[in-house]
């Protein structure tokens, strides 16, 4: 089966659809089949995006990207610091 990538807006829309199906009495397996996702994906999405709105999810993605960039910057600066300490000791 071909793997699909869903945007956060699509995920939230599918979760809202799922809540509608579940409230009408369908089982989780049936809902997942209608949404064309696995049960594991449904539970993972529900844990991650449950109760979020599209704007919240978009902001979450932006923060994750910014956090990744900042972690890389810290790692680079730490490496630079270690190199400078070694050079200043004369152990090169």
mmCIF file as gemmi writes it, N, C-alpha and C atoms, coordinates in Angstrom:
data_model
loop_
_atom_site.group_PDB
_atom_site.id
_atom_site.type_symbol
_atom_site.label_atom_id
_atom_site.label_alt_id
_atom_site.label_comp_id
_atom_site.label_asym_id
_atom_site.label_entity_id
_atom_site.label_seq_id
_atom_site.pdbx_PDB_ins_code
_atom_site.Cartn_x
_atom_site.Cartn_y
_atom_site.Cartn_z
_atom_site.occupancy
_atom_site.B_iso_or_equiv
_atom_site.pdbx_formal_charge
_atom_site.auth_seq_id
_atom_site.auth_asym_id
_atom_site.pdbx_PDB_model_num
ATOM 1 N N . UNK Axp A 1 ? 0.84 -1.174 0 1 0 ? 1 A 1
ATOM 2 C CA . UNK Axp A 1 ? 0 0 0 1 0 ? 1 A 1
ATOM 3 C C . UNK Axp A 1 ? 0.889 1.243 0 1 0 ? 1 A 1
ATOM 4 N N . UNK Axp A 2 ? 0.523 2.194 -0.812 1 0 ? 2 A 1
ATOM 5 C CA . UNK Axp A 2 ? 1.292 3.425 -0.899 1 0 ? 2 A 1
ATOM 6 C C . UNK Axp A 2 ? 1.076 4.258 0.362 1 0 ? 2 A 1
ATOM 7 N N . UNK Axp A 3 ? 2.146 4.8 0.869 1 0 ? 3 A 1
ATOM 8 C CA . UNK Axp A 3 ? 2.089 5.608 2.075 1 0 ? 3 A 1
ATOM 9 C C . UNK Axp A 3 ? 1.683 7.031 1.721 1 0 ? 3 A 1
ATOM 10 N N . UNK Axp A 4 ? 0.751 7.584 2.504 1 0 ? 4 A 1
ATOM 11 C CA . UNK Axp A 4 ? 0.292 8.947 2.272 1 0 ? 4 A 1
ATOM 12 C C . UNK Axp A 4 ? 0.808 9.841 3.38 1 0 ? 4 A 1
ATOM 13 N N . UNK Axp A 5 ? 1.096 11.047 3.036 1 0 ? 5 A 1
ATOM 14 C CA . UNK Axp A 5 ? 1.474 12.066 4.013 1 0 ? 5 A 1
ATOM 15 C C . UNK Axp A 5 ? 0.304 13.021 4.134 1 0 ? 5 A 1
ATOM 16 N N . UNK Axp A 6 ? -0.139 13.242 5.348 1 0 ? 6 A 1
ATOM 17 C CA . UNK Axp A 6 ? -1.25 14.149 5.587 1 0 ? 6 A 1
ATOM 18 C C . UNK Axp A 6 ? -0.731 15.419 6.248 1 0 ? 6 A 1
ATOM 19 N N . UNK Axp A 7 ? -1.293 16.543 5.862 1 0 ? 7 A 1
ATOM 20 C CA . UNK Axp A 7 ? -0.961 17.788 6.542 1 0 ? 7 A 1
ATOM 21 C C . UNK Axp A 7 ? -1.712 17.834 7.857 1 0 ? 7 A 1
ATOM 22 N N . UNK Axp A 8 ? -1.295 18.724 8.728 1 0 ? 8 A 1
ATOM 23 C CA . UNK Axp A 8 ? -1.958 18.809 10.024 1 0 ? 8 A 1
ATOM 24 C C . UNK Axp A 8 ? -3.424 19.206 9.867 1 0 ? 8 A 1
ATOM 25 N N . UNK Axp A 9 ? -3.739 20.026 8.869 1 0 ? 9 A 1
ATOM 26 C CA . UNK Axp A 9 ? -5.129 20.413 8.635 1 0 ? 9 A 1
ATOM 27 C C . UNK Axp A 9 ? -5.958 19.206 8.2 1 0 ? 9 A 1
ATOM 28 N N . UNK Axp A 10 ? -5.387 18.359 7.353 1 0 ? 10 A 1
ATOM 29 C CA . UNK Axp A 10 ? -6.09 17.154 6.917 1 0 ? 10 A 1
ATOM 30 C C . UNK Axp A 10 ? -6.309 16.204 8.082 1 0 ? 10 A 1
ATOM 31 N N . UNK Axp A 11 ? -5.315 16.095 8.941 1 0 ? 11 A 1
ATOM 32 C CA . UNK Axp A 11 ? -5.432 15.209 10.1 1 0 ? 11 A 1
ATOM 33 C C . UNK Axp A 11 ? -6.551 15.676 11.017 1 0 ? 11 A 1
ATOM 34 N N . UNK Axp A 12 ? -6.601 16.966 11.286 1 0 ? 12 A 1
ATOM 35 C CA . UNK Axp A 12 ? -7.634 17.494 12.173 1 0 ? 12 A 1
ATOM 36 C C . UNK Axp A 12 ? -9.013 17.302 11.546 1 0 ? 12 A 1
ATOM 37 N N . UNK Axp A 13 ? -9.121 17.509 10.242 1 0 ? 13 A 1
ATOM 38 C CA . UNK Axp A 13 ? -10.396 17.305 9.56 1 0 ? 13 A 1
ATOM 39 C C . UNK Axp A 13 ? -10.836 15.842 9.67 1 0 ? 13 A 1
ATOM 40 N N . UNK Axp A 14 ? -9.888 14.921 9.476 1 0 ? 14 A 1
ATOM 41 C CA . UNK Axp A 14 ? -10.231 13.502 9.57 1 0 ? 14 A 1
ATOM 42 C C . UNK Axp A 14 ? -10.603 13.109 11.001 1 0 ? 14 A 1
ATOM 43 N N . UNK Axp A 15 ? -9.938 13.706 11.982 1 0 ? 15 A 1
ATOM 44 C CA . UNK Axp A 15 ? -10.293 13.413 13.366 1 0 ? 15 A 1
ATOM 45 C C . UNK Axp A 15 ? -11.699 13.904 13.697 1 0 ? 15 A 1
ATOM 46 N N . UNK Axp A 16 ? -12.079 15.051 13.156 1 0 ? 16 A 1
ATOM 47 C CA . UNK Axp A 16 ? -13.45 15.551 13.366 1 0 ? 16 A 1
ATOM 48 C C . UNK Axp A 16 ? -14.464 14.629 12.702 1 0 ? 16 A 1
ATOM 49 N N . UNK Axp A 17 ? -14.152 14.165 11.496 1 0 ? 17 A 1
ATOM 50 C CA . UNK Axp A 17 ? -15.029 13.2 10.832 1 0 ? 17 A 1
ATOM 51 C C . UNK Axp A 17 ? -15.159 11.942 11.673 1 0 ? 17 A 1
ATOM 52 N N . UNK Axp A 18 ? -14.038 11.488 12.215 1 0 ? 18 A 1
ATOM 53 C CA . UNK Axp A 18 ? -14.032 10.277 13.021 1 0 ? 18 A 1
ATOM 54 C C . UNK Axp A 18 ? -14.92 10.435 14.257 1 0 ? 18 A 1
ATOM 55 N N . UNK Axp A 19 ? -14.858 11.598 14.894 1 0 ? 19 A 1
ATOM 56 C CA . UNK Axp A 19 ? -15.701 11.831 16.069 1 0 ? 19 A 1
ATOM 57 C C . UNK Axp A 19 ? -17.173 11.75 15.695 1 0 ? 19 A 1
ATOM 58 N N . UNK Axp A 20 ? -17.51 12.266 14.526 1 0 ? 20 A 1
ATOM 59 C CA . UNK Axp A 20 ? -18.891 12.172 14.051 1 0 ? 20 A 1
ATOM 60 C C . UNK Axp A 20 ? -19.313 10.73 13.83 1 0 ? 20 A 1
ATOM 61 N N . UNK Axp A 21 ? -18.445 9.96 13.197 1 0 ? 21 A 1
ATOM 62 C CA . UNK Axp A 21 ? -18.754 8.55 12.96 1 0 ? 21 A 1
ATOM 63 C C . UNK Axp A 21 ? -18.874 7.788 14.279 1 0 ? 21 A 1
ATOM 64 N N . UNK Axp A 22 ? -17.959 8.064 15.21 1 0 ? 22 A 1
ATOM 65 C CA . UNK Axp A 22 ? -17.99 7.357 16.492 1 0 ? 22 A 1
ATOM 66 C C . UNK Axp A 22 ? -19.251 7.698 17.284 1 0 ? 22 A 1
ATOM 67 N N . UNK Axp A 23 ? -19.673 8.95 17.218 1 0 ? 23 A 1
ATOM 68 C CA . UNK Axp A 23 ? -20.88 9.334 17.953 1 0 ? 23 A 1
ATOM 69 C C . UNK Axp A 23 ? -22.138 8.731 17.336 1 0 ? 23 A 1
ATOM 70 N N . UNK Axp A 24 ? -22.053 8.38 16.047 1 0 ? 24 A 1
ATOM 71 C CA . UNK Axp A 24 ? -23.205 7.74 15.412 1 0 ? 24 A 1
ATOM 72 C C . UNK Axp A 24 ? -23.242 6.237 15.662 1 0 ? 24 A 1
ATOM 73 N N . UNK Axp A 25 ? -22.242 5.722 16.375 1 0 ? 25 A 1
ATOM 74 C CA . UNK Axp A 25 ? -22.288 4.322 16.782 1 0 ? 25 A 1
ATOM 75 C C . UNK Axp A 25 ? -21.355 3.387 16.048 1 0 ? 25 A 1
ATOM 76 N N . UNK Axp A 26 ? -20.539 3.891 15.151 1 0 ? 26 A 1
ATOM 77 C CA . UNK Axp A 26 ? -19.599 3.019 14.449 1 0 ? 26 A 1
ATOM 78 C C . UNK Axp A 26 ? -18.427 2.655 15.363 1 0 ? 26 A 1
ATOM 79 N N . UNK Axp A 27 ? -17.832 1.516 15.098 1 0 ? 27 A 1
ATOM 80 C CA . UNK Axp A 27 ? -16.648 1.085 15.839 1 0 ? 27 A 1
ATOM 81 C C . UNK Axp A 27 ? -15.406 1.756 15.271 1 0 ? 27 A 1
ATOM 82 N N . UNK Axp A 28 ? -14.341 1.785 16.067 1 0 ? 28 A 1
ATOM 83 C CA . UNK Axp A 28 ? -13.103 2.433 15.637 1 0 ? 28 A 1
ATOM 84 C C . UNK Axp A 28 ? -12.57 1.795 14.362 1 0 ? 28 A 1
ATOM 85 N N . UNK Axp A 29 ? -12.658 0.47 14.262 1 0 ? 29 A 1
ATOM 86 C CA . UNK Axp A 29 ? -12.164 -0.216 13.064 1 0 ? 29 A 1
ATOM 87 C C . UNK Axp A 29 ? -12.938 0.232 11.827 1 0 ? 29 A 1
ATOM 88 N N . UNK Axp A 30 ? -14.243 0.398 11.958 1 0 ? 30 A 1
ATOM 89 C CA . UNK Axp A 30 ? -15.057 0.831 10.827 1 0 ? 30 A 1
ATOM 90 C C . UNK Axp A 30 ? -14.738 2.278 10.444 1 0 ? 30 A 1
ATOM 91 N N . UNK Axp A 31 ? -14.538 3.103 11.451 1 0 ? 31 A 1
ATOM 92 C CA . UNK Axp A 31 ? -14.201 4.505 11.196 1 0 ? 31 A 1
ATOM 93 C C . UNK Axp A 31 ? -12.865 4.597 10.469 1 0 ? 31 A 1
ATOM 94 N N . UNK Axp A 32 ? -11.892 3.841 10.931 1 0 ? 32 A 1
ATOM 95 C CA . UNK Axp A 32 ? -10.566 3.858 10.297 1 0 ? 32 A 1
ATOM 96 C C . UNK Axp A 32 ? -10.647 3.38 8.854 1 0 ? 32 A 1
ATOM 97 N N . UNK Axp A 33 ? -11.491 2.406 8.612 1 0 ? 33 A 1
ATOM 98 C CA . UNK Axp A 33 ? -11.655 1.919 7.252 1 0 ? 33 A 1
ATOM 99 C C . UNK Axp A 33 ? -12.263 3.007 6.366 1 0 ? 33 A 1
ATOM 100 N N . UNK Axp A 34 ? -13.243 3.743 6.878 1 0 ? 34 A 1
ATOM 101 C CA . UNK Axp A 34 ? -13.855 4.833 6.108 1 0 ? 34 A 1
ATOM 102 C C . UNK Axp A 34 ? -12.849 5.951 5.83 1 0 ? 34 A 1
ATOM 103 N N . UNK Axp A 35 ? -11.987 6.24 6.806 1 0 ? 35 A 1
ATOM 104 C CA . UNK Axp A 35 ? -11.002 7.311 6.656 1 0 ? 35 A 1
ATOM 105 C C . UNK Axp A 35 ? -9.748 6.853 5.921 1 0 ? 35 A 1
ATOM 106 N N . UNK Axp A 36 ? -9.645 5.557 5.651 1 0 ? 36 A 1
ATOM 107 C CA . UNK Axp A 36 ? -8.509 4.952 4.96 1 0 ? 36 A 1
ATOM 108 C C . UNK Axp A 36 ? -7.203 5.146 5.723 1 0 ? 36 A 1
ATOM 109 N N . UNK Axp A 37 ? -7.258 4.911 7.04 1 0 ? 37 A 1
ATOM 110 C CA . UNK Axp A 37 ? -6.066 4.955 7.887 1 0 ? 37 A 1
ATOM 111 C C . UNK Axp A 37 ? -6.081 3.723 8.787 1 0 ? 37 A 1
ATOM 112 N N . UNK Axp A 38 ? -4.945 3.413 9.386 1 0 ? 38 A 1
ATOM 113 C CA . UNK Axp A 38 ? -4.891 2.281 10.299 1 0 ? 38 A 1
ATOM 114 C C . UNK Axp A 38 ? -5.336 2.724 11.685 1 0 ? 38 A 1
ATOM 115 N N . UNK Axp A 39 ? -5.684 1.754 12.512 1 0 ? 39 A 1
ATOM 116 C CA . UNK Axp A 39 ? -6.084 2.086 13.879 1 0 ? 39 A 1
ATOM 117 C C . UNK Axp A 39 ? -4.932 2.715 14.643 1 0 ? 39 A 1
ATOM 118 N N . UNK Axp A 40 ? -3.732 2.229 14.407 1 0 ? 40 A 1
ATOM 119 C CA . UNK Axp A 40 ? -2.553 2.785 15.071 1 0 ? 40 A 1
ATOM 120 C C . UNK Axp A 40 ? -2.377 4.254 14.71 1 0 ? 40 A 1
ATOM 121 N N . UNK Axp A 41 ? -2.567 4.572 13.44 1 0 ? 41 A 1
ATOM 122 C CA . UNK Axp A 41 ? -2.468 5.967 13.003 1 0 ? 41 A 1
ATOM 123 C C . UNK Axp A 41 ? -3.545 6.807 13.662 1 0 ? 41 A 1
ATOM 124 N N . UNK Axp A 42 ? -4.764 6.276 13.731 1 0 ? 42 A 1
ATOM 125 C CA . UNK Axp A 42 ? -5.859 7.006 14.36 1 0 ? 42 A 1
ATOM 126 C C . UNK Axp A 42 ? -5.529 7.344 15.811 1 0 ? 42 A 1
ATOM 127 N N . UNK Axp A 43 ? -5.054 6.362 16.564 1 0 ? 43 A 1
ATOM 128 C CA . UNK Axp A 43 ? -4.736 6.594 17.974 1 0 ? 43 A 1
ATOM 129 C C . UNK Axp A 43 ? -3.562 7.561 18.131 1 0 ? 43 A 1
ATOM 130 N N . UNK Axp A 44 ? -2.558 7.452 17.26 1 0 ? 44 A 1
ATOM 131 C CA . UNK Axp A 44 ? -1.417 8.364 17.313 1 0 ? 44 A 1
ATOM 132 C C . UNK Axp A 44 ? -1.868 9.796 17.02 1 0 ? 44 A 1
ATOM 133 N N . UNK Axp A 45 ? -2.693 9.953 15.986 1 0 ? 45 A 1
ATOM 134 C CA . UNK Axp A 45 ? -3.213 11.281 15.66 1 0 ? 45 A 1
ATOM 135 C C . UNK Axp A 45 ? -4.061 11.834 16.789 1 0 ? 45 A 1
ATOM 136 N N . UNK Axp A 46 ? -4.881 10.981 17.362 1 0 ? 46 A 1
ATOM 137 C CA . UNK Axp A 46 ? -5.757 11.436 18.442 1 0 ? 46 A 1
ATOM 138 C C . UNK Axp A 46 ? -4.94 11.909 19.638 1 0 ? 46 A 1
ATOM 139 N N . UNK Axp A 47 ? -3.875 11.199 19.959 1 0 ? 47 A 1
ATOM 140 C CA . UNK Axp A 47 ? -3.008 11.612 21.07 1 0 ? 47 A 1
ATOM 141 C C . UNK Axp A 47 ? -2.281 12.913 20.764 1 0 ? 47 A 1
ATOM 142 N N . UNK Axp A 48 ? -1.853 13.072 19.521 1 0 ? 48 A 1
ATOM 143 C CA . UNK Axp A 48 ? -1.062 14.242 19.166 1 0 ? 48 A 1
ATOM 144 C C . UNK Axp A 48 ? -1.923 15.461 18.861 1 0 ? 48 A 1
ATOM 145 N N . UNK Axp A 49 ? -3.022 15.266 18.13 1 0 ? 49 A 1
ATOM 146 C CA . UNK Axp A 49 ? -3.803 16.401 17.645 1 0 ? 49 A 1
ATOM 147 C C . UNK Axp A 49 ? -5.18 16.521 18.287 1 0 ? 49 A 1
ATOM 148 N N . UNK Axp A 50 ? -5.531 15.638 19.2 1 0 ? 50 A 1
ATOM 149 C CA . UNK Axp A 50 ? -6.863 15.655 19.789 1 0 ? 50 A 1
ATOM 150 C C . UNK Axp A 50 ? -7.194 17.001 20.421 1 0 ? 50 A 1
ATOM 151 N N . UNK Axp A 51 ? -8.308 17.593 20.051 1 0 ? 51 A 1
ATOM 152 C CA . UNK Axp A 51 ? -8.737 18.86 20.613 1 0 ? 51 A 1
ATOM 153 C C . UNK Axp A 51 ? -8.101 20.086 20.001 1 0 ? 51 A 1
ATOM 154 N N . UNK Axp A 52 ? -7.222 19.907 19.042 1 0 ? 52 A 1
ATOM 155 C CA . UNK Axp A 52 ? -6.561 21.053 18.403 1 0 ? 52 A 1
ATOM 156 C C . UNK Axp A 52 ? -7.401 21.593 17.27 1 0 ? 52 A 1
ATOM 157 N N . UNK Axp A 53 ? -7.178 22.837 16.988 1 0 ? 53 A 1
ATOM 158 C CA . UNK Axp A 53 ? -7.763 23.455 15.8 1 0 ? 53 A 1
ATOM 159 C C . UNK Axp A 53 ? -6.662 23.568 14.757 1 0 ? 53 A 1
ATOM 160 N N . UNK Axp A 54 ? -7.03 23.867 13.538 1 0 ? 54 A 1
ATOM 161 C CA . UNK Axp A 54 ? -6.063 23.914 12.436 1 0 ? 54 A 1
ATOM 162 C C . UNK Axp A 54 ? -4.959 24.932 12.713 1 0 ? 54 A 1
ATOM 163 N N . UNK Axp A 55 ? -5.312 26.089 13.281 1 0 ? 55 A 1
ATOM 164 C CA . UNK Axp A 55 ? -4.304 27.11 13.577 1 0 ? 55 A 1
ATOM 165 C C . UNK Axp A 55 ? -3.315 26.622 14.625 1 0 ? 55 A 1
ATOM 166 N N . UNK Axp A 56 ? -3.828 25.899 15.627 1 0 ? 56 A 1
ATOM 167 C CA . UNK Axp A 56 ? -2.946 25.363 16.667 1 0 ? 56 A 1
ATOM 168 C C . UNK Axp A 56 ? -1.957 24.364 16.083 1 0 ? 56 A 1
ATOM 169 N N . UNK Axp A 57 ? -2.445 23.517 15.194 1 0 ? 57 A 1
ATOM 170 C CA . UNK Axp A 57 ? -1.576 22.508 14.586 1 0 ? 57 A 1
ATOM 171 C C . UNK Axp A 57 ? -0.514 23.164 13.71 1 0 ? 57 A 1
ATOM 172 N N . UNK Axp A 58 ? -0.898 24.196 12.985 1 0 ? 58 A 1
ATOM 173 C CA . UNK Axp A 58 ? 0.059 24.897 12.138 1 0 ? 58 A 1
ATOM 174 C C . UNK Axp A 58 ? 1.146 25.541 12.999 1 0 ? 58 A 1
ATOM 175 N N . UNK Axp A 59 ? 0.739 26.147 14.095 1 0 ? 59 A 1
ATOM 176 C CA . UNK Axp A 59 ? 1.69 26.787 15.018 1 0 ? 59 A 1
ATOM 177 C C . UNK Axp A 59 ? 2.613 25.73 15.631 1 0 ? 59 A 1
ATOM 178 N N . UNK Axp A 60 ? 2.063 24.558 15.961 1 0 ? 60 A 1
ATOM 179 C CA . UNK Axp A 60 ? 2.869 23.473 16.508 1 0 ? 60 A 1
ATOM 180 C C . UNK Axp A 60 ? 3.962 23.06 15.527 1 0 ? 60 A 1
ATOM 181 N N . UNK Axp A 61 ? 3.612 22.915 14.26 1 0 ? 61 A 1
ATOM 182 C CA . UNK Axp A 61 ? 4.599 22.556 13.246 1 0 ? 61 A 1
ATOM 183 C C . UNK Axp A 61 ? 5.683 23.625 13.13 1 0 ? 61 A 1
ATOM 184 N N . UNK Axp A 62 ? 5.274 24.9 13.142 1 0 ? 62 A 1
ATOM 185 C CA . UNK Axp A 62 ? 6.246 25.99 13.064 1 0 ? 62 A 1
ATOM 186 C C . UNK Axp A 62 ? 7.203 25.954 14.253 1 0 ? 62 A 1
ATOM 187 N N . UNK Axp A 63 ? 6.66 25.696 15.433 1 0 ? 63 A 1
ATOM 188 C CA . UNK Axp A 63 ? 7.507 25.629 16.63 1 0 ? 63 A 1
ATOM 189 C C . UNK Axp A 63 ? 8.46 24.442 16.583 1 0 ? 63 A 1
ATOM 190 N N . UNK Axp A 64 ? 8 23.31 16.043 1 0 ? 64 A 1
ATOM 191 C CA . UNK Axp A 64 ? 8.876 22.148 15.917 1 0 ? 64 A 1
ATOM 192 C C . UNK Axp A 64 ? 10.035 22.45 14.968 1 0 ? 64 A 1
ATOM 193 N N . UNK Axp A 65 ? 9.754 23.13 13.871 1 0 ? 65 A 1
ATOM 194 C CA . UNK Axp A 65 ? 10.804 23.486 12.912 1 0 ? 65 A 1
ATOM 195 C C . UNK Axp A 65 ? 11.797 24.454 13.55 1 0 ? 65 A 1
ATOM 196 N N . UNK Axp A 66 ? 11.275 25.457 14.257 1 0 ? 66 A 1
ATOM 197 C CA . UNK Axp A 66 ? 12.144 26.419 14.923 1 0 ? 66 A 1
ATOM 198 C C . UNK Axp A 66 ? 12.991 25.743 16.002 1 0 ? 66 A 1
ATOM 199 N N . UNK Axp A 67 ? 12.383 24.827 16.743 1 0 ? 67 A 1
ATOM 200 C CA . UNK Axp A 67 ? 13.106 24.103 17.787 1 0 ? 67 A 1
ATOM 201 C C . UNK Axp A 67 ? 14.236 23.269 17.192 1 0 ? 67 A 1
ATOM 202 N N . UNK Axp A 68 ? 13.973 22.615 16.057 1 0 ? 68 A 1
ATOM 203 C CA . UNK Axp A 68 ? 15.001 21.821 15.384 1 0 ? 68 A 1
ATOM 204 C C . UNK Axp A 68 ? 16.166 22.709 14.954 1 0 ? 68 A 1
ATOM 205 N N . UNK Axp A 69 ? 15.845 23.899 14.419 1 0 ? 69 A 1
ATOM 206 C CA . UNK Axp A 69 ? 16.874 24.837 13.971 1 0 ? 69 A 1
ATOM 207 C C . UNK Axp A 69 ? 17.719 25.321 15.152 1 0 ? 69 A 1
ATOM 208 N N . UNK Axp A 70 ? 17.055 25.629 16.27 1 0 ? 70 A 1
ATOM 209 C CA . UNK Axp A 70 ? 17.781 26.114 17.448 1 0 ? 70 A 1
ATOM 210 C C . UNK Axp A 70 ? 18.664 25.023 18.055 1 0 ? 70 A 1
ATOM 211 N N . UNK Axp A 71 ? 18.188 23.788 18.073 1 0 ? 71 A 1
ATOM 212 C CA . UNK Axp A 71 ? 19.003 22.681 18.592 1 0 ? 71 A 1
ATOM 213 C C . UNK Axp A 71 ? 20.259 22.494 17.749 1 0 ? 71 A 1
ATOM 214 N N . UNK Axp A 72 ? 20.109 22.639 16.424 1 0 ? 72 A 1
ATOM 215 C CA . UNK Axp A 72 ? 21.269 22.516 15.547 1 0 ? 72 A 1
ATOM 216 C C . UNK Axp A 72 ? 22.258 23.645 15.824 1 0 ? 72 A 1
ATOM 217 N N . UNK Axp A 73 ? 21.756 24.849 16.045 1 0 ? 73 A 1
ATOM 218 C CA . UNK Axp A 73 ? 22.628 25.987 16.331 1 0 ? 73 A 1
ATOM 219 C C . UNK Axp A 73 ? 23.39 25.768 17.632 1 0 ? 73 A 1
ATOM 220 N N . UNK Axp A 74 ? 22.714 25.253 18.648 1 0 ? 74 A 1
ATOM 221 C CA . UNK Axp A 74 ? 23.369 24.975 19.929 1 0 ? 74 A 1
ATOM 222 C C . UNK Axp A 74 ? 24.446 23.914 19.757 1 0 ? 74 A 1
ATOM 223 N N . UNK Axp A 75 ? 24.146 22.885 18.983 1 0 ? 75 A 1
ATOM 224 C CA . UNK Axp A 75 ? 25.142 21.829 18.751 1 0 ? 75 A 1
ATOM 225 C C . UNK Axp A 75 ? 26.369 22.382 18.044 1 0 ? 75 A 1
ATOM 226 N N . UNK Axp A 76 ? 26.16 23.229 17.041 1 0 ? 76 A 1
ATOM 227 C CA . UNK Axp A 76 ? 27.283 23.834 16.313 1 0 ? 76 A 1
ATOM 228 C C . UNK Axp A 76 ? 28.128 24.709 17.241 1 0 ? 76 A 1
ATOM 229 N N . UNK Axp A 77 ? 27.466 25.514 18.067 1 0 ? 77 A 1
ATOM 230 C CA . UNK Axp A 77 ? 28.194 26.389 18.981 1 0 ? 77 A 1
ATOM 231 C C . UNK Axp A 77 ? 28.953 25.582 20.038 1 0 ? 77 A 1
ATOM 232 N N . UNK Axp A 78 ? 28.372 24.495 20.503 1 0 ? 78 A 1
ATOM 233 C CA . UNK Axp A 78 ? 29.048 23.647 21.474 1 0 ? 78 A 1
ATOM 234 C C . UNK Axp A 78 ? 30.306 23.036 20.87 1 0 ? 78 A 1
ATOM 235 N N . UNK Axp A 79 ? 30.201 22.595 19.633 1 0 ? 79 A 1
ATOM 236 C CA . UNK Axp A 79 ? 31.354 22.03 18.944 1 0 ? 79 A 1
ATOM 237 C C . UNK Axp A 79 ? 32.447 23.081 18.768 1 0 ? 79 A 1
ATOM 238 N N . UNK Axp A 80 ? 32.057 24.287 18.367 1 0 ? 80 A 1
ATOM 239 C CA . UNK Axp A 80 ? 33.024 25.377 18.216 1 0 ? 80 A 1
ATOM 240 C C . UNK Axp A 80 ? 33.731 25.671 19.537 1 0 ? 80 A 1
ATOM 241 N N . UNK Axp A 81 ? 32.983 25.667 20.616 1 0 ? 81 A 1
ATOM 242 C CA . UNK Axp A 81 ? 33.545 25.934 21.938 1 0 ? 81 A 1
ATOM 243 C C . UNK Axp A 81 ? 34.566 24.861 22.322 1 0 ? 81 A 1
ATOM 244 N N . UNK Axp A 82 ? 34.215 23.601 22.059 1 0 ? 82 A 1
ATOM 245 C CA . UNK Axp A 82 ? 35.137 22.515 22.377 1 0 ? 82 A 1
ATOM 246 C C . UNK Axp A 82 ? 36.418 22.618 21.559 1 0 ? 82 A 1
ATOM 247 N N . UNK Axp A 83 ? 36.291 22.98 20.305 1 0 ? 83 A 1
ATOM 248 C CA . UNK Axp A 83 ? 37.473 23.134 19.45 1 0 ? 83 A 1
ATOM 249 C C . UNK Axp A 83 ? 38.355 24.254 19.978 1 0 ? 83 A 1
ATOM 250 N N . UNK Axp A 84 ? 37.758 25.381 20.337 1 0 ? 84 A 1
ATOM 251 C CA . UNK Axp A 84 ? 38.532 26.511 20.86 1 0 ? 84 A 1
ATOM 252 C C . UNK Axp A 84 ? 39.216 26.155 22.179 1 0 ? 84 A 1
ATOM 253 N N . UNK Axp A 85 ? 38.552 25.37 23.027 1 0 ? 85 A 1
ATOM 254 C CA . UNK Axp A 85 ? 39.172 24.952 24.288 1 0 ? 85 A 1
ATOM 255 C C . UNK Axp A 85 ? 40.377 24.065 24.034 1 0 ? 85 A 1
ATOM 256 N N . UNK Axp A 86 ? 40.263 23.163 23.06 1 0 ? 86 A 1
ATOM 257 C CA . UNK Axp A 86 ? 41.379 22.285 22.728 1 0 ? 86 A 1
ATOM 258 C C . UNK Axp A 86 ? 42.555 23.096 22.179 1 0 ? 86 A 1
ATOM 259 N N . UNK Axp A 87 ? 42.263 24.047 21.316 1 0 ? 87 A 1
ATOM 260 C CA . UNK Axp A 87 ? 43.308 24.864 20.727 1 0 ? 87 A 1
ATOM 261 C C . UNK Axp A 87 ? 43.999 25.701 21.795 1 0 ? 87 A 1
ATOM 262 N N . UNK Axp A 88 ? 43.228 26.25 22.731 1 0 ? 88 A 1
ATOM 263 C CA . UNK Axp A 88 ? 43.812 27.083 23.769 1 0 ? 88 A 1
ATOM 264 C C . UNK Axp A 88 ? 44.686 26.274 24.738 1 0 ? 88 A 1
ATOM 265 N N . UNK Axp A 89 ? 44.391 24.991 24.897 1 0 ? 89 A 1
ATOM 266 C CA . UNK Axp A 89 ? 45.21 24.126 25.741 1 0 ? 89 A 1
ATOM 267 C C . UNK Axp A 89 ? 46.484 23.705 25.023 1 0 ? 89 A 1
ATOM 268 N N . UNK Axp A 90 ? 46.456 23.743 23.719 1 0 ? 90 A 1
ATOM 269 C CA . UNK Axp A 90 ? 47.61 23.347 22.947 1 0 ? 90 A 1
ATOM 270 C C . UNK Axp A 90 ? 47.68 21.845 22.727 1 0 ? 90 A 1
ATOM 271 N N . UNK Axp A 91 ? 46.533 21.162 22.823 1 0 ? 91 A 1
ATOM 272 C CA . UNK Axp A 91 ? 46.5 19.707 22.667 1 0 ? 91 A 1
ATOM 273 C C . UNK Axp A 91 ? 46.142 19.273 21.252 1 0 ? 91 A 1
ATOM 274 N N . UNK Axp A 92 ? 46.514 20 20.304 1 0 ? 92 A 1
ATOM 275 C CA . UNK Axp A 92 ? 46.181 19.622 18.942 1 0 ? 92 A 1
ATOM 276 C C . UNK Axp A 92 ? 47.387 19.143 18.276 1 0 ? 92 A 1
